């Protein structure tokens, strides 16, 4: 889990547009973030298993 300082920095607008970094809205993780959902892959899986993401379900074949 990211620190409070990271969440504060995420809410501020960067000085330059190239410094913008996509981070997970829940955990603050900077890697593996899906743009469409704005959450990291770990949280996306958890939310999908709980049925919180419409149209997404666990794959089985």
mmCIF file of the N, C-alpha and C atoms, coordinates in Angstrom:
data_MODEL
# 
_entry.id   MODEL 
# 
loop_
_atom_site.group_PDB 
_atom_site.id 
_atom_site.type_symbol 
_atom_site.label_atom_id 
_atom_site.label_alt_id 
_atom_site.label_comp_id 
_atom_site.label_asym_id 
_atom_site.label_entity_id 
_atom_site.label_seq_id 
_atom_site.pdbx_PDB_ins_code 
_atom_site.Cartn_x 
_atom_site.Cartn_y 
_atom_site.Cartn_z 
_atom_site.occupancy 
_atom_site.B_iso_or_equiv 
_atom_site.pdbx_formal_charge 
_atom_site.auth_seq_id 
_atom_site.auth_comp_id 
_atom_site.auth_asym_id 
_atom_site.auth_atom_id 
_atom_site.pdbx_PDB_model_num 
ATOM 1   N N  . UNK A 1 1  ? 0.840   -1.172  0.000   1.00 0.00 ? 1  UNK A N  1 
ATOM 2   C CA . UNK A 1 1  ? 0.000   0.000   0.000   1.00 0.00 ? 1  UNK A CA 1 
ATOM 3   C C  . UNK A 1 1  ? 0.891   1.244   0.000   1.00 0.00 ? 1  UNK A C  1 
ATOM 4   N N  . UNK A 1 2  ? 0.559   2.181   -0.832  1.00 0.00 ? 2  UNK A N  1 
ATOM 5   C CA . UNK A 1 2  ? 1.339   3.404   -0.934  1.00 0.00 ? 2  UNK A CA 1 
ATOM 6   C C  . UNK A 1 2  ? 1.106   4.288   0.292   1.00 0.00 ? 2  UNK A C  1 
ATOM 7   N N  . UNK A 1 3  ? 2.081   5.144   0.550   1.00 0.00 ? 3  UNK A N  1 
ATOM 8   C CA . UNK A 1 3  ? 1.977   6.026   1.705   1.00 0.00 ? 3  UNK A CA 1 
ATOM 9   C C  . UNK A 1 3  ? 1.021   7.179   1.421   1.00 0.00 ? 3  UNK A C  1 
ATOM 10  N N  . UNK A 1 4  ? 0.647   7.880   2.471   1.00 0.00 ? 4  UNK A N  1 
ATOM 11  C CA . UNK A 1 4  ? -0.254  9.033   2.328   1.00 0.00 ? 4  UNK A CA 1 
ATOM 12  C C  . UNK A 1 4  ? 0.391   10.100  1.452   1.00 0.00 ? 4  UNK A C  1 
ATOM 13  N N  . UNK A 1 5  ? 1.706   10.211  1.554   1.00 0.00 ? 5  UNK A N  1 
ATOM 14  C CA . UNK A 1 5  ? 2.436   11.195  0.762   1.00 0.00 ? 5  UNK A CA 1 
ATOM 15  C C  . UNK A 1 5  ? 2.258   10.938  -0.731  1.00 0.00 ? 5  UNK A C  1 
ATOM 16  N N  . UNK A 1 6  ? 2.248   9.666   -1.134  1.00 0.00 ? 6  UNK A N  1 
ATOM 17  C CA . UNK A 1 6  ? 2.073   9.310   -2.536  1.00 0.00 ? 6  UNK A CA 1 
ATOM 18  C C  . UNK A 1 6  ? 0.692   9.695   -3.034  1.00 0.00 ? 6  UNK A C  1 
ATOM 19  N N  . UNK A 1 7  ? -0.335  9.475   -2.228  1.00 0.00 ? 7  UNK A N  1 
ATOM 20  C CA . UNK A 1 7  ? -1.690  9.833   -2.624  1.00 0.00 ? 7  UNK A CA 1 
ATOM 21  C C  . UNK A 1 7  ? -1.856  11.352  -2.744  1.00 0.00 ? 7  UNK A C  1 
ATOM 22  N N  . UNK A 1 8  ? -1.171  12.104  -1.876  1.00 0.00 ? 8  UNK A N  1 
ATOM 23  C CA . UNK A 1 8  ? -1.228  13.566  -1.961  1.00 0.00 ? 8  UNK A CA 1 
ATOM 24  C C  . UNK A 1 8  ? -0.558  14.032  -3.246  1.00 0.00 ? 8  UNK A C  1 
ATOM 25  N N  . UNK A 1 9  ? 0.588   13.436  -3.570  1.00 0.00 ? 9  UNK A N  1 
ATOM 26  C CA . UNK A 1 9  ? 1.299   13.808  -4.793  1.00 0.00 ? 9  UNK A CA 1 
ATOM 27  C C  . UNK A 1 9  ? 0.505   13.424  -6.042  1.00 0.00 ? 9  UNK A C  1 
ATOM 28  N N  . UNK A 1 10 ? -0.261  12.327  -5.958  1.00 0.00 ? 10 UNK A N  1 
ATOM 29  C CA . UNK A 1 10 ? -1.077  11.902  -7.090  1.00 0.00 ? 10 UNK A CA 1 
ATOM 30  C C  . UNK A 1 10 ? -2.165  12.920  -7.384  1.00 0.00 ? 10 UNK A C  1 
ATOM 31  N N  . UNK A 1 11 ? -2.698  13.563  -6.362  1.00 0.00 ? 11 UNK A N  1 
ATOM 32  C CA . UNK A 1 11 ? -3.807  14.490  -6.549  1.00 0.00 ? 11 UNK A CA 1 
ATOM 33  C C  . UNK A 1 11 ? -3.350  15.836  -7.107  1.00 0.00 ? 11 UNK A C  1 
ATOM 34  N N  . UNK A 1 12 ? -2.064  16.156  -6.950  1.00 0.00 ? 12 UNK A N  1 
ATOM 35  C CA . UNK A 1 12 ? -1.556  17.424  -7.444  1.00 0.00 ? 12 UNK A CA 1 
ATOM 36  C C  . UNK A 1 12 ? -1.253  17.339  -8.937  1.00 0.00 ? 12 UNK A C  1 
ATOM 37  N N  . UNK A 1 13 ? -1.422  18.451  -9.626  1.00 0.00 ? 13 UNK A N  1 
ATOM 38  C CA . UNK A 1 13 ? -1.103  18.515  -11.053 1.00 0.00 ? 13 UNK A CA 1 
ATOM 39  C C  . UNK A 1 13 ? 0.412   18.653  -11.207 1.00 0.00 ? 13 UNK A C  1 
ATOM 40  N N  . UNK A 1 14 ? 1.037   17.830  -12.074 1.00 0.00 ? 14 UNK A N  1 
ATOM 41  C CA . UNK A 1 14 ? 2.486   17.942  -12.243 1.00 0.00 ? 14 UNK A CA 1 
ATOM 42  C C  . UNK A 1 14 ? 2.876   19.237  -12.960 1.00 0.00 ? 14 UNK A C  1 
ATOM 43  N N  . UNK A 1 15 ? 4.110   19.666  -12.748 1.00 0.00 ? 15 UNK A N  1 
ATOM 44  C CA . UNK A 1 15 ? 4.607   20.886  -13.362 1.00 0.00 ? 15 UNK A CA 1 
ATOM 45  C C  . UNK A 1 15 ? 4.648   20.752  -14.881 1.00 0.00 ? 15 UNK A C  1 
ATOM 46  N N  . UNK A 1 16 ? 5.025   19.578  -15.356 1.00 0.00 ? 16 UNK A N  1 
ATOM 47  C CA . UNK A 1 16 ? 5.069   19.298  -16.785 1.00 0.00 ? 16 UNK A CA 1 
ATOM 48  C C  . UNK A 1 16 ? 4.189   18.090  -17.081 1.00 0.00 ? 16 UNK A C  1 
ATOM 49  N N  . UNK A 1 17 ? 3.537   18.083  -18.245 1.00 0.00 ? 17 UNK A N  1 
ATOM 50  C CA . UNK A 1 17 ? 2.581   17.014  -18.568 1.00 0.00 ? 17 UNK A CA 1 
ATOM 51  C C  . UNK A 1 17 ? 3.257   15.653  -18.725 1.00 0.00 ? 17 UNK A C  1 
ATOM 52  N N  . UNK A 1 18 ? 4.539   15.620  -19.075 1.00 0.00 ? 18 UNK A N  1 
ATOM 53  C CA . UNK A 1 18 ? 5.230   14.352  -19.261 1.00 0.00 ? 18 UNK A CA 1 
ATOM 54  C C  . UNK A 1 18 ? 5.527   13.655  -17.936 1.00 0.00 ? 18 UNK A C  1 
ATOM 55  N N  . UNK A 1 19 ? 5.409   14.368  -16.845 1.00 0.00 ? 19 UNK A N  1 
ATOM 56  C CA . UNK A 1 19 ? 5.653   13.770  -15.524 1.00 0.00 ? 19 UNK A CA 1 
ATOM 57  C C  . UNK A 1 19 ? 4.441   13.034  -14.973 1.00 0.00 ? 19 UNK A C  1 
ATOM 58  N N  . UNK A 1 20 ? 3.339   13.112  -15.670 1.00 0.00 ? 20 UNK A N  1 
ATOM 59  C CA . UNK A 1 20 ? 2.131   12.447  -15.194 1.00 0.00 ? 20 UNK A CA 1 
ATOM 60  C C  . UNK A 1 20 ? 2.345   10.936  -15.219 1.00 0.00 ? 20 UNK A C  1 
ATOM 61  N N  . UNK A 1 21 ? 1.959   10.283  -14.144 1.00 0.00 ? 21 UNK A N  1 
ATOM 62  C CA . UNK A 1 21 ? 2.161   8.844   -13.995 1.00 0.00 ? 21 UNK A CA 1 
ATOM 63  C C  . UNK A 1 21 ? 0.828   8.196   -13.645 1.00 0.00 ? 21 UNK A C  1 
ATOM 64  N N  . UNK A 1 22 ? 0.482   7.148   -14.379 1.00 0.00 ? 22 UNK A N  1 
ATOM 65  C CA . UNK A 1 22 ? -0.766  6.452   -14.062 1.00 0.00 ? 22 UNK A CA 1 
ATOM 66  C C  . UNK A 1 22 ? -0.544  5.557   -12.856 1.00 0.00 ? 22 UNK A C  1 
ATOM 67  N N  . UNK A 1 23 ? -1.388  5.708   -11.856 1.00 0.00 ? 23 UNK A N  1 
ATOM 68  C CA . UNK A 1 23 ? -1.292  4.915   -10.640 1.00 0.00 ? 23 UNK A CA 1 
ATOM 69  C C  . UNK A 1 23 ? -2.652  4.363   -10.292 1.00 0.00 ? 23 UNK A C  1 
ATOM 70  N N  . UNK A 1 24 ? -2.643  3.259   -9.553  1.00 0.00 ? 24 UNK A N  1 
ATOM 71  C CA . UNK A 1 24 ? -3.880  2.625   -9.112  1.00 0.00 ? 24 UNK A CA 1 
ATOM 72  C C  . UNK A 1 24 ? -4.603  3.546   -8.136  1.00 0.00 ? 24 UNK A C  1 
ATOM 73  N N  . UNK A 1 25 ? -5.900  3.691   -8.321  1.00 0.00 ? 25 UNK A N  1 
ATOM 74  C CA . UNK A 1 25 ? -6.699  4.553   -7.454  1.00 0.00 ? 25 UNK A CA 1 
ATOM 75  C C  . UNK A 1 25 ? -6.850  3.966   -6.052  1.00 0.00 ? 25 UNK A C  1 
ATOM 76  N N  . UNK A 1 26 ? -6.725  2.660   -5.925  1.00 0.00 ? 26 UNK A N  1 
ATOM 77  C CA . UNK A 1 26 ? -6.949  2.001   -4.635  1.00 0.00 ? 26 UNK A CA 1 
ATOM 78  C C  . UNK A 1 26 ? -5.644  1.858   -3.854  1.00 0.00 ? 26 UNK A C  1 
ATOM 79  N N  . UNK A 1 27 ? -4.626  1.286   -4.504  1.00 0.00 ? 27 UNK A N  1 
ATOM 80  C CA . UNK A 1 27 ? -3.383  0.978   -3.795  1.00 0.00 ? 27 UNK A CA 1 
ATOM 81  C C  . UNK A 1 27 ? -2.268  1.962   -4.054  1.00 0.00 ? 27 UNK A C  1 
ATOM 82  N N  . UNK A 1 28 ? -2.320  2.707   -5.151  1.00 0.00 ? 28 UNK A N  1 
ATOM 83  C CA . UNK A 1 28 ? -1.248  3.631   -5.492  1.00 0.00 ? 28 UNK A CA 1 
ATOM 84  C C  . UNK A 1 28 ? -0.127  2.987   -6.267  1.00 0.00 ? 28 UNK A C  1 
ATOM 85  N N  . UNK A 1 29 ? -0.297  1.743   -6.674  1.00 0.00 ? 29 UNK A N  1 
ATOM 86  C CA . UNK A 1 29 ? 0.719   1.017   -7.425  1.00 0.00 ? 29 UNK A CA 1 
ATOM 87  C C  . UNK A 1 29 ? 0.940   1.684   -8.781  1.00 0.00 ? 29 UNK A C  1 
ATOM 88  N N  . UNK A 1 30 ? 2.198   1.798   -9.197  1.00 0.00 ? 30 UNK A N  1 
ATOM 89  C CA . UNK A 1 30 ? 2.535   2.483   -10.439 1.00 0.00 ? 30 UNK A CA 1 
ATOM 90  C C  . UNK A 1 30 ? 2.714   1.584   -11.638 1.00 0.00 ? 30 UNK A C  1 
ATOM 91  N N  . UNK A 1 31 ? 2.719   0.291   -11.426 1.00 0.00 ? 31 UNK A N  1 
ATOM 92  C CA . UNK A 1 31 ? 2.922   -0.636  -12.543 1.00 0.00 ? 31 UNK A CA 1 
ATOM 93  C C  . UNK A 1 31 ? 1.686   -1.514  -12.728 1.00 0.00 ? 31 UNK A C  1 
ATOM 94  N N  . UNK A 1 32 ? 1.451   -1.913  -13.969 1.00 0.00 ? 32 UNK A N  1 
ATOM 95  C CA . UNK A 1 32 ? 0.339   -2.812  -14.265 1.00 0.00 ? 32 UNK A CA 1 
ATOM 96  C C  . UNK A 1 32 ? -1.011  -2.157  -14.069 1.00 0.00 ? 32 UNK A C  1 
ATOM 97  N N  . UNK A 1 33 ? -1.134  -0.884  -14.427 1.00 0.00 ? 33 UNK A N  1 
ATOM 98  C CA . UNK A 1 33 ? -2.376  -0.144  -14.243 1.00 0.00 ? 33 UNK A CA 1 
ATOM 99  C C  . UNK A 1 33 ? -3.160  -0.126  -15.548 1.00 0.00 ? 33 UNK A C  1 
ATOM 100 N N  . UNK A 1 34 ? -4.420  -0.548  -15.484 1.00 0.00 ? 34 UNK A N  1 
ATOM 101 C CA . UNK A 1 34 ? -5.301  -0.523  -16.651 1.00 0.00 ? 34 UNK A CA 1 
ATOM 102 C C  . UNK A 1 34 ? -5.921  0.859   -16.760 1.00 0.00 ? 34 UNK A C  1 
ATOM 103 N N  . UNK A 1 35 ? -5.744  1.505   -17.913 1.00 0.00 ? 35 UNK A N  1 
ATOM 104 C CA . UNK A 1 35 ? -6.240  2.871   -18.097 1.00 0.00 ? 35 UNK A CA 1 
ATOM 105 C C  . UNK A 1 35 ? -7.759  2.938   -17.980 1.00 0.00 ? 35 UNK A C  1 
ATOM 106 N N  . UNK A 1 36 ? -8.433  1.957   -18.554 1.00 0.00 ? 36 UNK A N  1 
ATOM 107 C CA . UNK A 1 36 ? -9.891  1.979   -18.584 1.00 0.00 ? 36 UNK A CA 1 
ATOM 108 C C  . UNK A 1 36 ? -10.496 1.972   -17.180 1.00 0.00 ? 36 UNK A C  1 
ATOM 109 N N  . UNK A 1 37 ? -9.911  1.200   -16.290 1.00 0.00 ? 37 UNK A N  1 
ATOM 110 C CA . UNK A 1 37 ? -10.456 1.057   -14.942 1.00 0.00 ? 37 UNK A CA 1 
ATOM 111 C C  . UNK A 1 37 ? -9.694  1.876   -13.900 1.00 0.00 ? 37 UNK A C  1 
ATOM 112 N N  . UNK A 1 38 ? -8.504  2.350   -14.237 1.00 0.00 ? 38 UNK A N  1 
ATOM 113 C CA . UNK A 1 38 ? -7.627  3.116   -13.355 1.00 0.00 ? 38 UNK A CA 1 
ATOM 114 C C  . UNK A 1 38 ? -7.265  2.351   -12.080 1.00 0.00 ? 38 UNK A C  1 
ATOM 115 N N  . UNK A 1 39 ? -7.156  1.028   -12.180 1.00 0.00 ? 39 UNK A N  1 
ATOM 116 C CA . UNK A 1 39 ? -6.714  0.203   -11.062 1.00 0.00 ? 39 UNK A CA 1 
ATOM 117 C C  . UNK A 1 39 ? -5.645  -0.763  -11.551 1.00 0.00 ? 39 UNK A C  1 
ATOM 118 N N  . UNK A 1 40 ? -4.824  -1.252  -10.628 1.00 0.00 ? 40 UNK A N  1 
ATOM 119 C CA . UNK A 1 40 ? -3.763  -2.184  -11.002 1.00 0.00 ? 40 UNK A CA 1 
ATOM 120 C C  . UNK A 1 40 ? -4.352  -3.577  -11.250 1.00 0.00 ? 40 UNK A C  1 
ATOM 121 N N  . UNK A 1 41 ? -3.546  -4.425  -11.822 1.00 0.00 ? 41 UNK A N  1 
ATOM 122 C CA . UNK A 1 41 ? -4.017  -5.759  -12.220 1.00 0.00 ? 41 UNK A CA 1 
ATOM 123 C C  . UNK A 1 41 ? -4.446  -6.592  -11.022 1.00 0.00 ? 41 UNK A C  1 
ATOM 124 N N  . UNK A 1 42 ? -3.806  -6.403  -9.898  1.00 0.00 ? 42 UNK A N  1 
ATOM 125 C CA . UNK A 1 42 ? -4.177  -7.158  -8.696  1.00 0.00 ? 42 UNK A CA 1 
ATOM 126 C C  . UNK A 1 42 ? -5.573  -6.786  -8.219  1.00 0.00 ? 42 UNK A C  1 
ATOM 127 N N  . UNK A 1 43 ? -5.823  -5.492  -8.147  1.00 0.00 ? 43 UNK A N  1 
ATOM 128 C CA . UNK A 1 43 ? -7.128  -5.014  -7.694  1.00 0.00 ? 43 UNK A CA 1 
ATOM 129 C C  . UNK A 1 43 ? -8.215  -5.315  -8.715  1.00 0.00 ? 43 UNK A C  1 
ATOM 130 N N  . UNK A 1 44 ? -7.871  -5.263  -10.007 1.00 0.00 ? 44 UNK A N  1 
ATOM 131 C CA . UNK A 1 44 ? -8.846  -5.576  -11.041 1.00 0.00 ? 44 UNK A CA 1 
ATOM 132 C C  . UNK A 1 44 ? -9.308  -7.022  -10.912 1.00 0.00 ? 44 UNK A C  1 
ATOM 133 N N  . UNK A 1 45 ? -8.393  -7.915  -10.627 1.00 0.00 ? 45 UNK A N  1 
ATOM 134 C CA . UNK A 1 45 ? -8.743  -9.326  -10.449 1.00 0.00 ? 45 UNK A CA 1 
ATOM 135 C C  . UNK A 1 45 ? -9.638  -9.513  -9.234  1.00 0.00 ? 45 UNK A C  1 
ATOM 136 N N  . UNK A 1 46 ? -9.280  -8.859  -8.126  1.00 0.00 ? 46 UNK A N  1 
ATOM 137 C CA . UNK A 1 46 ? -10.084 -8.966  -6.912  1.00 0.00 ? 46 UNK A CA 1 
ATOM 138 C C  . UNK A 1 46 ? -11.493 -8.418  -7.119  1.00 0.00 ? 46 UNK A C  1 
ATOM 139 N N  . UNK A 1 47 ? -11.595 -7.272  -7.767  1.00 0.00 ? 47 UNK A N  1 
ATOM 140 C CA . UNK A 1 47 ? -12.898 -6.663  -8.022  1.00 0.00 ? 47 UNK A CA 1 
ATOM 141 C C  . UNK A 1 47 ? -13.730 -7.522  -8.972  1.00 0.00 ? 47 UNK A C  1 
ATOM 142 N N  . UNK A 1 48 ? -13.078 -8.134  -9.960  1.00 0.00 ? 48 UNK A N  1 
ATOM 143 C CA . UNK A 1 48 ? -13.800 -8.988  -10.906 1.00 0.00 ? 48 UNK A CA 1 
ATOM 144 C C  . UNK A 1 48 ? -14.330 -10.243 -10.201 1.00 0.00 ? 48 UNK A C  1 
ATOM 145 N N  . UNK A 1 49 ? -13.537 -10.800 -9.302  1.00 0.00 ? 49 UNK A N  1 
ATOM 146 C CA . UNK A 1 49 ? -13.978 -11.993 -8.572  1.00 0.00 ? 49 UNK A CA 1 
ATOM 147 C C  . UNK A 1 49 ? -15.143 -11.677 -7.635  1.00 0.00 ? 49 UNK A C  1 
ATOM 148 N N  . UNK A 1 50 ? -15.185 -10.456 -7.129  1.00 0.00 ? 50 UNK A N  1 
ATOM 149 C CA . UNK A 1 50 ? -16.280 -10.043 -6.254  1.00 0.00 ? 50 UNK A CA 1 
ATOM 150 C C  . UNK A 1 50 ? -17.517 -9.618  -7.040  1.00 0.00 ? 50 UNK A C  1 
ATOM 151 N N  . UNK A 1 51 ? -17.378 -9.508  -8.361  1.00 0.00 ? 51 UNK A N  1 
ATOM 152 C CA . UNK A 1 51 ? -18.498 -9.106  -9.202  1.00 0.00 ? 51 UNK A CA 1 
ATOM 153 C C  . UNK A 1 51 ? -18.714 -7.605  -9.253  1.00 0.00 ? 51 UNK A C  1 
ATOM 154 N N  . UNK A 1 52 ? -17.686 -6.830  -8.933  1.00 0.00 ? 52 UNK A N  1 
ATOM 155 C CA . UNK A 1 52 ? -17.795 -5.376  -8.908  1.00 0.00 ? 52 UNK A CA 1 
ATOM 156 C C  . UNK A 1 52 ? -17.556 -4.733  -10.273 1.00 0.00 ? 52 UNK A C  1 
ATOM 157 N N  . UNK A 1 53 ? -16.977 -5.491  -11.217 1.00 0.00 ? 53 UNK A N  1 
ATOM 158 C CA . UNK A 1 53 ? -16.704 -4.967  -12.555 1.00 0.00 ? 53 UNK A CA 1 
ATOM 159 C C  . UNK A 1 53 ? -17.750 -5.547  -13.500 1.00 0.00 ? 53 UNK A C  1 
ATOM 160 N N  . UNK A 1 54 ? -18.644 -4.724  -14.033 1.00 0.00 ? 54 UNK A N  1 
ATOM 161 C CA . UNK A 1 54 ? -19.692 -5.242  -14.907 1.00 0.00 ? 54 UNK A CA 1 
ATOM 162 C C  . UNK A 1 54 ? -19.127 -5.817  -16.203 1.00 0.00 ? 54 UNK A C  1 
ATOM 163 N N  . UNK A 1 55 ? -19.636 -6.981  -16.578 1.00 0.00 ? 55 UNK A N  1 
ATOM 164 C CA . UNK A 1 55 ? -19.221 -7.622  -17.823 1.00 0.00 ? 55 UNK A CA 1 
ATOM 165 C C  . UNK A 1 55 ? -17.946 -8.419  -17.730 1.00 0.00 ? 55 UNK A C  1 
ATOM 166 N N  . UNK A 1 56 ? -17.328 -8.482  -16.577 1.00 0.00 ? 56 UNK A N  1 
ATOM 167 C CA . UNK A 1 56 ? -16.079 -9.216  -16.437 1.00 0.00 ? 56 UNK A CA 1 
ATOM 168 C C  . UNK A 1 56 ? -16.289 -10.372 -15.475 1.00 0.00 ? 56 UNK A C  1 
ATOM 169 N N  . UNK A 1 57 ? -15.805 -11.545 -15.876 1.00 0.00 ? 57 UNK A N  1 
ATOM 170 C CA . UNK A 1 57 ? -15.899 -12.700 -14.999 1.00 0.00 ? 57 UNK A CA 1 
ATOM 171 C C  . UNK A 1 57 ? -14.652 -13.550 -15.167 1.00 0.00 ? 57 UNK A C  1 
ATOM 172 N N  . UNK A 1 58 ? -14.473 -14.467 -14.240 1.00 0.00 ? 58 UNK A N  1 
ATOM 173 C CA . UNK A 1 58 ? -13.301 -15.328 -14.259 1.00 0.00 ? 58 UNK A CA 1 
ATOM 174 C C  . UNK A 1 58 ? -13.350 -16.252 -15.466 1.00 0.00 ? 58 UNK A C  1 
ATOM 175 N N  . UNK A 1 59 ? -12.238 -16.347 -16.163 1.00 0.00 ? 59 UNK A N  1 
ATOM 176 C CA . UNK A 1 59 ? -12.174 -17.187 -17.343 1.00 0.00 ? 59 UNK A CA 1 
ATOM 177 C C  . UNK A 1 59 ? -11.998 -18.660 -16.937 1.00 0.00 ? 59 UNK A C  1 
ATOM 178 N N  . UNK A 1 60 ? -12.711 -19.526 -17.605 1.00 0.00 ? 60 UNK A N  1 
ATOM 179 C CA . UNK A 1 60 ? -12.538 -20.963 -17.394 1.00 0.00 ? 60 UNK A CA 1 
ATOM 180 C C  . UNK A 1 60 ? -12.834 -21.685 -18.692 1.00 0.00 ? 60 UNK A C  1 
ATOM 181 N N  . UNK A 1 61 ? -11.970 -22.604 -19.068 1.00 0.00 ? 61 UNK A N  1 
ATOM 182 C CA . UNK A 1 61 ? -12.192 -23.357 -20.304 1.00 0.00 ? 61 UNK A CA 1 
ATOM 183 C C  . UNK A 1 61 ? -11.680 -24.762 -20.167 1.00 0.00 ? 61 UNK A C  1 
# 
